[in-house]
Amino acid sequence: MAKKIYALLVGIDEYDPASIPPVQTLNGCINDIREMAAYLRERITKDSDWQLIEPSNQPWILTNQEATRQGIINGFQQHLCNADSNDIVFFYYAGHGAEEKTPEEFWHLEPDRLDKTLVCYDSRTEDSRDLADKELAYLISKVAQNNPHILSILDCCHSGFGTRDLSPENTVRRSPIDWRERSLSSFIFADDKTALDEFLTVTSDGKQQRNGIVVPQGRHIMFSACRDYELAKEYKTKDGEFRGAFSYFLLQALNSTNGSITYLDIARNIHTLVNSKMKDQSPQVTANDPEALNQPFLAGAISRRPEYFTLNYSQNDQSWVIDGGNLHGIPQLANSRDTLLAFFAVGTTREELHQLSAAVGEGRVTQVLPQKSLVEIVIGEESLSITKSYWALVTNLALPSLKVYIKGDATGVELAQEALQTPQPSLFVSQIDKASDADCHLLARDGQYWITQPADERSLVDPIPGYPNPAAYTLENATLVSRRLEHIARWHNIIQFANPATSDIKPDDVEMEIVILSGNQETAPDRAFSEVRVEYSYENDAWQFPIIQIKLTNHSHKALYCNVLDLSESYTVDVPFFDAKSSIRLAAKEEVTSFDHIGFIVPDIYWQQGRTEYKNVFKLIVSTTEFDASLLEQDGINPSKLNLYSGDKLGSLDCLMVGVNSREAVRCRGNYDDWLTKQVTITIVRPQEAQSIQSDHSTLLQHGVVEVQPHPSLQAKVNLTSVSQASKILGNLILPAILRQQPRVNEFWQFTPSRGSDPGLNILELSGVENYTVVTPEMPLNLLIDPALTDDEYLLAFAYDGEFFLPLGNGKRTKHGKTKVTIERLSKPIVSSLSLQGSIWIFLAKITNQKRGMPFEYPILAVANLGENDLITYEKNQENVKAQVAQAGRIILLIHGIISDSTSMIPSVNQTIVEAKEQQLPMKEIYDLVLIFDYENTQTTIEENARLLGQRLEAVGLGANHGKELHIVAHSLGGLVSRWFIEQEGGNQVVQHLVMLGTPNAGFSSPVVQDWVLTALGIGLNQLSAVAWNRKIVADLLEFLEAKESSLEQMQPDSDFIKAIANNNDPSVPYTIIAGNKSLVRAAVEIQPDLQSSLIQRLVQKLLGKAVDLTVFQQPNDMAVTLASIKSLSNQRQPRPKILLPDAACDHFTYFTHQLGLTALAKAIQPLVNPPLKLTQEALPSPWAINSPQPPEAIPYSQRTPLDTTNQEGQNAPGVNGAVIKVIALLIIIVAGLIIWRRSPQPQPQNPNKTSHAIHLM
């Protein structure tokens, strides 16, 4: 009975158009799935005892619109769950990965409070969700109940830290975080009590989770495209097709394998191949039983092919054809050389097959297809019959050329092109015209030639010449750089050097074991990692480089010949491990051990430049006959002497080796060798030296790149390190989720540039800290770093302490062209088995914030225009603003609050949809003009800003009784500025309506505003807010922290200002109040019994170092202001302020970005632009504003009472005792208003395209 393979392949390039926001289109996912399906059908199920189950009632290949959330779930439940213990289950996903808010019940599993997810076709539509990692684990656990062999492959990524280096052309398979709230009941296992209890009670001990994905129970192996803090990228292949880089090289590794290969060997091969093309992407393989990694791929289901292809004449193709193509390792055509074949009669003995003199003909491949290749007969065509079949062996492989895009200074480009276009052009390098198709770029700049990565402009080698010199563009230098390109091309060809899948040598015939004789091994080579990382060890007061030994074991029953190459990052190829530079004979069942004194280093010249990581690839070559591995040797990046074989006859493997290093095409005339290769990447890590922080002088790191200024009390050592080294302890808890939203505008500060595979130094590590609490705001730790921040950049220093991301300080530009980082607190050191004393890793995140695009000439009254993609432009010229005001009838004025400026508010005029004239229109279409008022709020009093507001308005034609309709929408502090203008500066004759959002009418909730801003920053970094925040909020908070000279005393509840504004006279201008009622998530304020405190209490204690009154969070509030303060206006005003109910489900920072905040704003605006036909009190300005510039006598403060907010429309119910008096007063006002209205002309709006419903009184 045939064994069965149950496969579910999911590939999504295009997502549902109804997705909110739209999901970025990908290019290669369906290509990945198509190629994997072809591989399964051709290589696994053909001519074997395995059966690929392709059900008719349930699709097993889901692409685009078929790959809905329910479609994928059905694929598991209705297809994969049918597998039993003798079967294989294979789940393959290519598409976007992402993260989403996890329910509070899972916070114990997710320190960053996010689930990792797969983005299904319809995931981001209103009624659907991503497939969370816990749901995937649940589905796989259901499949595992019958105990089949399970393999999952995920070509996507879920996080990744910020970088600006990523080219816009470089597509990554990651979608933005889904910030929608998700309840526990929405998970597919919500009704499965057993599964739910397991998730709720399991501890996050490191054994439950790997690479950001919850690993399910049951026999299971999972490949992922990258580490959890890296990005899974798409790759453009040699034939111009887009593929996932991981998927492409996975199939390349499988296609070059004949028969079974272990998961660990596959992982090592993929890692090396991907790393040679894509930097910062390291494929991973995990298993809940590590021994499973030594099992063959897909339980050995890959069928073995004969050691030859079959040649036939195809009438359909009108050509000779072999039954081998891409799926069997036949490379695509290359301009460097051909794939050559030798033909033998069917039935030729195995011994004769290895004698090329017995061949009846030779040919070359002219076209490569997935399952076959077309062949041209070169020699012996007359002896071949089109009615017969022949056996074909590959004697020479096509080698791809290195595709180079040349750009930069015209003179340098012209010389580089001339150097490549010699009479004997290079077979290794070819110039192309499209940058996106290049393997590398050659940049001519300032007299230098730079060879760089195409995606991120990362330099691969030092430039030629070493220093800028515009006169250095010479043909000699251009020729030298062309030789360097050839050198790099040869190195890459050796990395990709692999036999087609016809070898009779099994992948497990020879085992290569990596033995670490000295050094600190970060990862076990046979456990869950495709890369071996070895760190220098600190012994005898010095760093000692690691010593590595190679052990080769022949598990087969025949003698084989082997050797191991070492390919280093300097593009050196060496054969250093054994006495023999050629090959070593290994008898059957024999083992051999290499020298025991070979040390591997990070060369001093690199280490002194800040490089701490250096990669070596160990490539094992195995053959049935002797070969000469030294033919592949080359020196470092300087042009090498080619070691050409000088004998009379070369085996086919020797021919290939010579071909890799020769500019000439080489045709083999000797014997045919059966061979294969394996490879593993070894990363050598050499940490930077840690230096003690001094009390009397500065400590310089990396030749002064960082200056750690003296601290009188801090006893600690400091050094620079990289993300990959910090991740050993922190895992993926590197960058807070809020800073991962827009990677092109957030990035880690790079102390040293990245080059090659080295990520560069971007983290400050403190170790051996005696007392971390001695760093305080009064006694900070200061750093000076290069270069200076730009005008639109802010710097946040933060660290993760095992529970929270803690803001530690910020940075400012100095007048000397540097950036000063002030660290006001330290987190508690994290202790681990790798860091027994504990370390603090300080990250510096550089955050870009959009500016107004105009000088800071406060205060600013300007016209704001909102273009496509919410692009904001301003008109601040006073005369031009005045002219636009004259043409407008209805005007809206936006005034910002404590944090940020008007840029945070302006997009709301496009996003706020109001019903007007029986249409749904954006707010900007309802008003003729949008004005903004930006003011300085730390050194200027509220009263002064109110006076300045009046002056600016009057200067543009909006003085008293201007005859237009002016509405103010004010946020927070802006509401107090607006009120003082209206109530004390004559603004009641200027403004027809004021809408306030989150305004602290009875004062601010925090006694020290700076403490509140710091707390808010901590809340945002740790996602404790009930409403998701965007990155700009962090930038705005950082901007405010820079202005620490003032604590805004006027905002305090007992300040003179708050008392005075409470006693202001009634201006008789309608007010509408919007109060947000969202603050912290429930879990943040609940007391945790085991710790006797809540999350917010512990966070604040760590940030402020003191107990703080948190009663604001124990009563309704919008994160900054209590609802009682927001609604604190006298109920005796006429007209009474309208309090919009229900309260808006947003917080202080999201009134203008969250949909429910925008909805509340629309409800407040709608009555203003759609007045009822019957005149009401609100439709008329105050009678006092008409008859007298003086407001009525003030209502004493002691007589004021809280507003009644029970009415759904926000109008306070009148008291019974005063009802008659109030009705009479209202009638008098209406009659007076009608008399004046009939006598007054009614000016019409000047904008002919818009009409205003306002009633204007002169």
GIRA-V87309 format. One record per pair of residues at least 24 apart in sequence whose C-alpha atoms are under 6 Angstrom apart, sorted by the first residue. I is the first residue (numbers start at 1). J is the second residue. D is the distance in Angstrom with one decimal. If there is no record, write none. Layout:
BEGIN
I,J,D ; I,J,D
END
This chain:
BEGIN
2,49,5.1 ; 2,50,5.5 ; 3,50,4.8 ; 3,51,6.0 ; 3,87,5.9 ; 4,50,5.6 ; 4,51,4.7 ; 4,52,5.9 ; 4,87,5.0 ; 5,52,4.8 ; 5,53,6.0 ; 5,87,5.9 ; 5,88,4.7 ; 6,53,5.6 ; 6,80,5.7 ; 6,89,4.9 ; 7,89,5.8 ; 7,90,4.6 ; 7,91,5.8 ; 8,60,4.8 ; 8,91,4.9 ; 9,61,4.8 ; 9,91,6.0 ; 9,92,4.8 ; 10,62,4.8 ; 10,63,5.9 ; 10,93,4.8 ; 11,63,4.9 ; 11,94,4.8 ; 11,95,5.9 ; 12,63,5.4 ; 12,64,4.6 ; 12,95,5.1 ; 14,64,5.7 ; 15,121,4.9 ; 16,121,5.7 ; 16,122,5.4 ; 18,125,5.7 ; 19,124,4.7 ; 19,125,4.4 ; 20,124,5.8 ; 27,242,5.9 ; 28,242,4.6 ; 28,243,4.1 ; 28,244,5.8 ; 29,94,5.1 ; 29,95,5.9 ; 44,301,5.8 ; 44,302,4.6 ; 44,303,5.3 ; 64,121,6.0 ; 65,121,5.9 ; 67,121,5.5 ; 68,120,5.3 ; 68,121,4.8 ; 68,122,5.4 ; 69,120,5.3 ; 81,143,4.6 ; 84,146,4.9 ; 84,148,5.3 ; 85,146,5.6 ; 85,147,4.7 ; 85,148,4.2 ; 87,148,5.2 ; 88,148,5.6 ; 88,149,4.7 ; 88,150,6.0 ; 89,150,4.7 ; 90,151,4.9 ; 90,152,5.9 ; 91,152,4.7 ; 92,152,5.8 ; 92,153,4.8 ; 93,154,4.9 ; 94,155,4.8 ; 95,156,5.9 ; 96,156,5.5 ; 96,173,4.5 ; 96,174,4.7 ; 96,175,5.6 ; 97,156,5.0 ; 97,157,4.9 ; 97,158,4.9 ; 97,174,4.8 ; 98,158,4.4 ; 98,174,5.5 ; 98,175,5.1 ; 98,177,5.9 ; 99,158,6.0 ; 99,177,4.8 ; 100,177,5.4 ; 100,178,4.5 ; 100,179,5.9 ; 101,179,5.7 ; 103,183,5.8 ; 109,204,5.0 ; 116,158,6.0 ; 133,213,5.6 ; 133,214,5.8 ; 137,216,4.4 ; 141,216,5.8 ; 141,217,5.6 ; 144,218,5.3 ; 150,220,4.9 ; 151,220,6.0 ; 151,221,4.9 ; 151,222,5.8 ; 152,222,4.7 ; 153,222,5.7 ; 153,223,4.7 ; 153,224,6.0 ; 154,224,4.9 ; 155,225,4.9 ; 156,232,5.5 ; 157,231,5.6 ; 157,232,5.3 ; 159,229,5.6 ; 160,229,4.0 ; 160,230,4.5 ; 160,231,5.5 ; 161,735,5.9 ; 162,743,4.4 ; 162,746,5.3 ; 162,747,4.3 ; 163,743,5.6 ; 163,747,4.5 ; 164,744,4.7 ; 165,456,4.8 ; 166,456,5.1 ; 167,455,5.1 ; 167,456,5.6 ; 171,233,5.8 ; 171,234,5.6 ; 172,232,5.5 ; 172,233,4.3 ; 173,232,5.6 ; 179,1028,5.9 ; 220,287,5.9 ; 221,286,5.8 ; 221,287,4.5 ; 222,285,5.7 ; 222,286,5.3 ; 223,284,5.8 ; 223,285,4.4 ; 224,283,5.8 ; 224,284,5.3 ; 225,283,4.5 ; 226,281,5.2 ; 226,282,4.7 ; 226,283,4.3 ; 227,282,5.9 ; 228,732,5.8 ; 229,732,5.4 ; 230,281,6.0 ; 255,327,5.2 ; 255,328,4.8 ; 255,329,4.7 ; 256,329,4.8 ; 256,499,5.7 ; 256,500,4.8 ; 256,501,4.6 ; 257,501,4.9 ; 258,304,5.4 ; 258,501,4.5 ; 258,502,5.8 ; 259,302,5.3 ; 259,303,5.5 ; 259,304,4.3 ; 260,296,5.4 ; 260,300,5.0 ; 260,302,5.7 ; 261,296,5.0 ; 261,297,5.6 ; 261,507,5.5 ; 262,294,5.3 ; 262,295,5.2 ; 262,296,4.0 ; 262,297,5.3 ; 263,293,5.1 ; 263,297,5.3 ; 264,293,5.4 ; 267,530,4.9 ; 268,530,4.5 ; 268,680,5.0 ; 269,679,5.6 ; 272,681,5.9 ; 279,757,6.0 ; 284,529,5.7 ; 284,530,5.9 ; 285,528,5.2 ; 285,529,6.0 ; 286,528,4.4 ; 290,527,5.8 ; 305,502,5.9 ; 306,502,6.0 ; 307,502,4.2 ; 307,503,5.2 ; 307,504,5.5 ; 308,391,6.0 ; 308,392,5.5 ; 308,393,5.3 ; 308,502,5.7 ; 309,391,5.7 ; 309,392,4.9 ; 310,390,5.7 ; 310,391,4.7 ; 310,392,5.8 ; 311,389,5.6 ; 311,390,4.9 ; 311,391,5.9 ; 312,389,5.0 ; 313,386,5.2 ; 320,374,5.9 ; 320,375,5.2 ; 321,373,5.6 ; 321,374,4.6 ; 321,375,5.5 ; 322,372,5.7 ; 322,373,5.5 ; 323,372,4.7 ; 324,371,5.5 ; 324,372,4.5 ; 325,368,5.6 ; 325,369,5.2 ; 325,370,4.9 ; 325,371,4.5 ; 325,372,4.3 ; 325,373,5.3 ; 326,370,4.6 ; 327,370,5.5 ; 328,500,5.9 ; 328,501,5.2 ; 329,500,4.3 ; 329,501,5.8 ; 330,500,5.9 ; 332,368,5.9 ; 334,398,5.8 ; 334,400,5.1 ; 336,427,4.4 ; 337,398,5.1 ; 338,398,4.7 ; 339,364,5.7 ; 339,365,5.6 ; 339,396,5.3 ; 339,397,4.3 ; 339,398,4.6 ; 340,364,4.5 ; 340,394,5.9 ; 340,395,5.5 ; 340,396,4.9 ; 341,393,5.4 ; 341,394,4.6 ; 341,395,5.4 ; 342,392,5.6 ; 342,393,5.3 ; 343,391,5.6 ; 343,392,4.5 ; 344,390,5.7 ; 344,391,5.0 ; 345,390,5.1 ; 346,390,5.3 ; 346,391,5.8 ; 354,671,5.6 ; 354,672,4.6 ; 355,671,5.0 ; 356,671,5.3 ; 395,652,5.6 ; 401,428,4.5 ; 401,429,5.1 ; 402,428,5.9 ; 402,429,4.6 ; 402,489,5.5 ; 403,430,5.1 ; 403,431,5.8 ; 403,438,5.0 ; 403,439,5.2 ; 404,431,4.9 ; 404,432,5.9 ; 404,438,5.3 ; 404,440,5.3 ; 404,441,5.5 ; 405,431,5.9 ; 405,432,5.5 ; 405,435,5.6 ; 405,438,5.7 ; 405,441,4.8 ; 406,441,5.9 ; 406,442,4.7 ; 407,443,5.2 ; 408,443,5.4 ; 408,444,4.6 ; 408,445,5.8 ; 409,444,5.4 ; 409,445,5.8 ; 412,444,5.4 ; 412,473,5.6 ; 415,475,5.8 ; 415,478,6.0 ; 416,478,4.9 ; 419,478,5.9 ; 419,479,5.1 ; 428,486,5.6 ; 428,489,5.9 ; 446,470,5.0 ; 447,472,5.0 ; 447,473,5.3 ; 458,755,5.6 ; 459,755,5.3 ; 460,755,5.9 ; 460,756,4.9 ; 491,571,6.0 ; 499,676,5.7 ; 503,674,5.8 ; 509,554,5.9 ; 509,555,4.9 ; 509,556,5.0 ; 510,553,5.5 ; 510,554,4.6 ; 510,555,5.8 ; 511,552,5.6 ; 511,553,5.2 ; 512,551,5.8 ; 512,552,4.8 ; 513,550,5.9 ; 513,551,5.1 ; 514,550,5.2 ; 515,548,5.7 ; 515,549,5.0 ; 516,548,4.8 ; 517,547,5.4 ; 517,548,5.7 ; 518,546,5.0 ; 518,547,5.1 ; 519,546,4.3 ; 531,681,5.3 ; 532,682,4.9 ; 533,682,5.9 ; 533,683,4.7 ; 534,684,5.2 ; 535,684,5.8 ; 535,685,4.4 ; 535,686,6.0 ; 536,686,5.4 ; 545,601,5.8 ; 546,599,5.7 ; 546,600,5.9 ; 547,598,5.6 ; 547,599,4.3 ; 549,594,5.8 ; 549,596,5.7 ; 550,593,5.9 ; 550,594,5.2 ; 551,592,5.8 ; 551,593,4.4 ; 552,591,5.4 ; 552,592,5.3 ; 553,590,5.9 ; 553,591,4.1 ; 554,588,5.8 ; 554,589,4.9 ; 554,590,5.4 ; 555,589,5.0 ; 556,588,5.7 ; 557,588,4.8 ; 558,588,4.7 ; 559,586,5.5 ; 559,587,4.2 ; 559,588,5.0 ; 560,585,5.9 ; 560,586,5.3 ; 560,623,5.9 ; 560,624,5.1 ; 561,585,4.5 ; 561,586,5.9 ; 561,622,5.7 ; 561,623,5.1 ; 561,626,5.8 ; 562,621,5.5 ; 562,622,4.6 ; 563,620,5.9 ; 563,621,5.6 ; 564,619,5.4 ; 564,620,4.5 ; 565,618,5.6 ; 565,619,5.0 ; 566,617,5.7 ; 566,618,4.8 ; 567,616,5.5 ; 567,617,5.0 ; 568,616,4.4 ; 569,615,5.9 ; 570,636,5.3 ; 570,637,5.8 ; 571,636,5.5 ; 571,637,5.7 ; 572,634,5.6 ; 572,635,4.9 ; 572,636,4.4 ; 573,633,4.7 ; 573,634,5.0 ; 574,633,5.1 ; 581,630,5.5 ; 582,628,3.8 ; 582,629,4.7 ; 582,630,5.7 ; 583,627,5.8 ; 583,628,6.0 ; 612,685,5.6 ; 612,686,4.9 ; 612,687,5.6 ; 613,684,5.7 ; 613,685,4.7 ; 613,758,5.4 ; 614,683,5.6 ; 614,684,5.2 ; 615,682,5.7 ; 615,683,4.4 ; 616,681,5.8 ; 616,682,5.1 ; 617,680,5.7 ; 617,681,4.4 ; 617,682,6.0 ; 618,679,5.4 ; 618,680,5.4 ; 619,678,5.7 ; 619,679,4.2 ; 620,677,5.4 ; 620,678,5.0 ; 620,679,5.9 ; 621,676,6.0 ; 621,677,4.5 ; 622,675,5.3 ; 622,676,5.4 ; 623,674,5.5 ; 623,675,4.0 ; 624,674,5.5 ; 627,654,5.9 ; 631,657,6.0 ; 632,657,5.9 ; 690,717,5.6 ; 690,718,5.1 ; 690,719,4.6 ; 691,717,5.1 ; 691,718,5.3 ; 692,716,5.9 ; 692,717,4.2 ; 693,717,5.8 ; 705,785,6.0 ; 706,784,5.9 ; 706,785,4.8 ; 707,783,5.6 ; 707,784,5.0 ; 708,783,4.7 ; 709,782,5.5 ; 709,783,5.8 ; 715,769,5.8 ; 715,770,5.5 ; 716,767,5.9 ; 716,768,5.2 ; 716,769,4.4 ; 717,766,5.6 ; 717,767,5.2 ; 718,765,5.6 ; 718,766,4.6 ; 719,765,5.4 ; 720,761,6.0 ; 720,763,5.7 ; 720,764,4.8 ; 720,765,6.0 ; 721,761,5.1 ; 721,763,5.2 ; 722,761,4.8 ; 722,762,5.4 ; 722,763,5.7 ; 736,1021,5.7 ; 738,1031,5.6 ; 739,1031,5.9 ; 745,848,5.4 ; 746,846,5.7 ; 746,847,4.8 ; 747,845,5.7 ; 747,846,5.4 ; 748,844,5.8 ; 748,845,4.7 ; 749,844,5.5 ; 749,845,6.0 ; 763,842,5.9 ; 763,843,5.3 ; 764,841,5.9 ; 764,842,5.0 ; 765,840,5.7 ; 765,841,4.6 ; 766,839,5.6 ; 766,840,5.1 ; 767,839,4.6 ; 768,837,5.9 ; 772,826,5.8 ; 775,824,6.0 ; 775,825,5.1 ; 776,824,4.7 ; 776,825,5.1 ; 777,824,4.4 ; 780,823,5.4 ; 780,824,4.6 ; 781,823,5.1 ; 782,821,5.7 ; 782,822,4.8 ; 783,820,5.7 ; 783,821,5.0 ; 784,819,5.7 ; 784,820,4.7 ; 785,818,5.9 ; 785,819,5.3 ; 786,818,5.2 ; 787,818,5.2 ; 788,813,5.4 ; 788,817,5.2 ; 788,818,4.2 ; 788,819,4.7 ; 789,813,5.6 ; 792,848,5.6 ; 792,849,5.5 ; 793,847,5.5 ; 793,848,4.5 ; 794,846,5.8 ; 794,847,5.2 ; 795,845,5.7 ; 795,846,4.7 ; 796,844,5.6 ; 796,845,5.2 ; 797,843,5.6 ; 797,844,4.6 ; 798,842,5.7 ; 798,843,5.4 ; 799,841,5.9 ; 799,842,5.0 ; 801,827,5.7 ; 801,828,5.9 ; 849,1035,6.0 ; 858,935,5.3 ; 859,934,5.6 ; 859,935,4.4 ; 860,933,5.5 ; 860,934,5.1 ; 861,932,5.7 ; 861,933,4.7 ; 862,931,5.6 ; 862,932,5.5 ; 863,930,5.9 ; 863,931,4.6 ; 864,930,5.7 ; 864,931,5.8 ; 882,956,4.2 ; 887,1246,4.7 ; 887,1247,6.0 ; 888,928,5.3 ; 888,1245,5.9 ; 888,1246,5.6 ; 888,1247,5.9 ; 889,964,5.3 ; 889,1245,4.1 ; 890,927,5.3 ; 890,928,5.4 ; 890,965,4.8 ; 891,927,5.6 ; 891,928,5.8 ; 891,929,4.9 ; 891,966,4.9 ; 892,930,5.1 ; 892,966,5.9 ; 892,967,4.9 ; 892,968,5.8 ; 893,931,4.6 ; 893,932,5.5 ; 893,968,4.7 ; 894,932,4.8 ; 894,969,5.1 ; 894,970,5.9 ; 895,933,5.3 ; 895,970,4.7 ; 895,974,5.3 ; 896,971,5.2 ; 896,974,5.2 ; 897,971,4.8 ; 897,972,4.5 ; 897,973,4.4 ; 897,974,4.7 ; 898,973,5.4 ; 899,1036,6.0 ; 900,1036,5.0 ; 905,1152,5.8 ; 908,1152,5.6 ; 912,1158,5.3 ; 912,1162,5.9 ; 914,1162,5.2 ; 914,1166,6.0 ; 938,1046,5.6 ; 942,977,5.6 ; 946,977,5.1 ; 946,981,4.7 ; 960,989,4.9 ; 960,990,5.0 ; 961,989,5.6 ; 963,1256,5.7 ; 966,991,5.3 ; 966,992,5.6 ; 967,992,5.9 ; 967,993,4.9 ; 967,994,5.9 ; 968,994,4.8 ; 969,995,4.8 ; 970,996,5.0 ; 971,996,5.9 ; 971,997,4.9 ; 972,998,4.9 ; 972,999,3.8 ; 973,999,6.0 ; 975,999,5.4 ; 983,1067,5.3 ; 988,1067,5.8 ; 989,1185,5.7 ; 993,1070,5.2 ; 993,1071,6.0 ; 994,1071,4.9 ; 995,1071,5.8 ; 995,1072,4.7 ; 995,1073,6.0 ; 996,1073,5.0 ; 997,1074,4.7 ; 998,1075,5.4 ; 998,1126,5.9 ; 999,1126,5.3 ; 1000,1121,6.0 ; 1000,1125,5.4 ; 1000,1126,5.0 ; 1001,1125,5.4 ; 1001,1126,5.4 ; 1001,1128,5.7 ; 1002,1053,5.8 ; 1002,1125,4.5 ; 1002,1128,5.9 ; 1003,1051,5.2 ; 1003,1052,5.1 ; 1003,1053,4.0 ; 1004,1051,5.3 ; 1004,1052,5.4 ; 1004,1121,5.7 ; 1005,1121,5.2 ; 1009,1047,5.5 ; 1024,1080,5.7 ; 1024,1081,5.8 ; 1025,1079,5.8 ; 1025,1080,4.4 ; 1025,1081,5.6 ; 1026,1078,6.0 ; 1026,1079,5.6 ; 1026,1080,4.9 ; 1026,1081,4.5 ; 1063,1197,5.1 ; 1064,1194,6.0 ; 1065,1194,4.0 ; 1066,1133,5.9 ; 1068,1134,5.5 ; 1068,1182,4.9 ; 1070,1135,5.9 ; 1071,1137,4.8 ; 1072,1137,5.6 ; 1072,1138,4.7 ; 1072,1139,5.9 ; 1073,1139,4.7 ; 1074,1140,5.6 ; 1075,1143,5.5 ; 1075,1144,6.0 ; 1076,1118,5.0 ; 1076,1143,5.7 ; 1076,1144,4.5 ; 1076,1145,5.7 ; 1076,1146,5.0 ; 1076,1147,5.2 ; 1077,1117,5.4 ; 1077,1118,5.0 ; 1077,1145,5.6 ; 1078,1118,5.3 ; 1078,1145,5.5 ; 1078,1146,5.0 ; 1078,1147,4.9 ; 1079,1118,5.2 ; 1079,1119,4.6 ; 1079,1147,5.8 ; 1118,1147,4.5 ; 1118,1148,5.1 ; 1119,1147,5.9 ; 1119,1148,5.9 ; 1128,1202,5.9 ; 1130,1200,5.3 ; 1130,1201,6.0 ; 1131,1203,5.2 ; 1138,1210,4.8 ; 1138,1211,5.1 ; 1139,1210,4.3 ; 1140,1210,4.8 ; 1141,1208,5.4 ; 1141,1210,5.7
END
